Amino acid sequence: MKNVVLIGGGTGLSAMVKGFKNIEDVNLTAIITVADDGGSTGRIRDAYNVPAMGDIRHVLCAMAKEEEDSIFTELMNYRFVGDQDVGGHQLGNLIFLALINITGSFMGAIASIRKLLNVEGAIYPATLDNAVLYALMGDGTLVRGEKNIPSKQNHISKVFYQDQIHAYPEAIEAIQQADLIAYGIGSLYTSILPAVIVKDISEAIAQSLAPKVYFCNAMTQPGETEGYSLEDHVRAIEAHTYKNPVSLVVYNDAKIEQDVLDRYAKLGSTPVQMQEEDHMYQVISKELTVVDETGRIRHDSDKLAQCLVEILESIEKESYNVIFK
């Protein structure tokens, strides 16, 4: 049984979880950012002073054993219309908040939903602190709040917390016991790094001898990574962490129709390119994306799972130093 730890948040991580949860002999743990302060999650944070639950809710639903057939999973993701009272809220966030009050804790709410959804893997917040994310921009501007960072259309120098943020202890324990640590897929500065920059998490990753795999985004993200290459993504992770945070990068090389690319280009998003030949980490290329019925580029959960299986098999067959330099 291999212990695989995923770190990040958002819909991209949910796609990974949907595929990874079905791999035999894998014990899956997700460590999720709680820095989100936008939308329904942000309104609940402001009103009740609790960590963000939106990304955790997404991953709980993705890790459900039978998520496609569960009416409860549909209810968890249901969003009320309108702009007053419950308008704009997702039912799952309100259920999560109710369970915090019923069980007396954030972790009690997670445990209750895990039981309702028949979730087999473990899900931990990166922290239980009500963490507020900041970004220092290239021109010296300081931006407060995760929701505000992508809207500034400015180069991000770094993201950080002003307050001391304490890692959730079981998240650290999971990293220490990991046979493989994976980051992604998701917004670099507002989904992945907010979990990684929690000091104790970053230190635990640095001390781990497990391979550290970064599933790189397929497309650049307006407001965060315009013009970023694969190498730029990795350099950003390196700049926010301790030594050697990435040993393998999974790069998407799926062919995408030009009309789809044109639509994305109008929004300021282009395919992430690999621009350099020599790396201190290994790079493997895989066709991991599909275009859905709405014309959006999405990572395919089954392809992601097959990729992880191949990585785990390589670890089994070869020594760590041969596979991950």
Stockholm file with secondary structure:
# STOCKHOLM 1.0

chainA/1-325         MKNVVLIGGGTGLSAMVKGFKNIEDVNLTAIITVADDGGSTGRIRDAYNVPAMGDIRHVLCAMAKEEEDSIFTELMNYRFVGDQDVGGHQLGNLIFLALINITGSFMGAIASIRKLLNVEGAIYPATLDNAVLYALMGDGTLVRGEKNIPSKQNHISKVFYQDQIHAYPEAIEAIQQADLIAYGIGSLYTSILPAVIVKDISEAIAQSLAPKVYFCNAMTQPGETEGYSLEDHVRAIEAHTYKNPVSLVVYNDAKIEQDVLDRYAKLGSTPVQMQEEDHMYQVISKELTVVDETGRIRHDSDKLAQCLVEILESIEKESYNVIFK
#=GR chainA/1-325 SS CEEEEEEECHHHHHHHHHHHTTSTTEEEEEEECCCCCSHHHHHHHHHHCCCCCHHHHHHHHHHBTTGGGCHHHHHHTCBCCSSSTTTTCBHHHHHHHHHHHHHSSHHHHHHHHHHHHTBCSEEEESBSSCCCEEEEETTSCEEESGGGSGGGCSCEEEEEESSCCCBCHHHHHHHHTCSEEEECSSCIIIIIHHHHTSHHHHHHHHHCCSCEEEECCSBCCTTTCTTCCHHHHHHHHHHHSSSCCCSEEEEECCCCCHHHHHHHHHTTCCBCCCCCSCCSSEEEEECCEEECTTSCEEECHHHHHHHHHHHHHHHHHSCHHHHCC
#=GC SS_cons         CEEEEEEECHHHHHHHHHHHTTSTTEEEEEEECCCCCSHHHHHHHHHHCCCCCHHHHHHHHHHBTTGGGCHHHHHHTCBCCSSSTTTTCBHHHHHHHHHHHHHSSHHHHHHHHHHHHTBCSEEEESBSSCCCEEEEETTSCEEESGGGSGGGCSCEEEEEESSCCCBCHHHHHHHHTCSEEEECSSCIIIIIHHHHTSHHHHHHHHHCCSCEEEECCSBCCTTTCTTCCHHHHHHHHHHHSSSCCCSEEEEECCCCCHHHHHHHHHTTCCBCCCCCSCCSSEEEEECCEEECTTSCEEECHHHHHHHHHHHHHHHHHSCHHHHCC
//
